[in-house]
Amino acid sequence: MKHYKLPKDVDFPEIDPVDKAAMDAAHDELERIHAGIPKGKPEVVCFTPEFLRSMPAKNRAMYKYVWLRHVREYEEYMRQHPELDRD
């Protein structure tokens, strides 16, 4: 299984607790809305370091928080479906 990492040369500050709570609430709401709908195989979102460097610090923190959750969900899915792991 591939392991996806953020670039080490881009500064990712810690996410503000208020932003984290808002993002968790939005994620929970989306999960509630899509409950019962089969998700299928998740795909890891691509990014470019240049794009990340151009973002304000707050946005980089939020991006990292969401991206890491997405990677965890992807890796968990792949652990549950080893037949799909062709890397």
Sequence and secondary structure as in RCSB ss.txt:
>XXXX:A:sequence
MKHYKLPKDVDFPEIDPVDKAAMDAAHDELERIHAGIPKGKPEVVCFTPEFLRSMPAKNRAMYKYVWLRHVREYE
EYMRQHPELDRD
>XXXX:A:secstr
       TTS      HHHHHHHHHHHHHHHHHTTTS   S       HHHHHHS HHHHHHHHHHHHHHHHHHH
HHHHH GGG   
